[in-house]
Amino acid sequence: MIKLKGAIAAVKNPKQITNKFKLQELYLDTSSYNNYTGEKYENYAKIQNINDSVDLNGLEQGDVVDVECYLNGRFFTNRNNEPGFMQNLNIKAVTKAKNTQGQTIKVPLEQMTTIETPE
């Protein structure tokens, strides 16, 4: 299991791929900062919610969350009979992070980097 902490950059609408497979993507800003200069080292993670396994309702851009996820990878052969590999992070649990006073943490939207996510 992998544990990540970051600010929600985007929560995509769920997509029904097949009768038995529904997919929802969560983009997490896991950027770090130089302690001396404040320079931001951008880093993002795309995490999948498969078949509504986790309720993402109530999560908004800027919410700082703790995410537990599984790394899921597999080899495949594409339509041209060429080998390929795909890898995803699948959500197990998401909780809003709290400060030492027990309050949820939210990054102000004006401090968030605007990103364009793929459809």
Secondary structure, DSSP 8 states (H G I E B T S, - for coil): -EEEEEEEEEE---EEEETTEEEEEEEEE--EE-TTT--EE--EEEEEEETT-S--TT--TTBEEEEEEEEEEEEEE-TTS-EEEEEEEEEEEEEE-B-TTS-B-B--GGGS-------
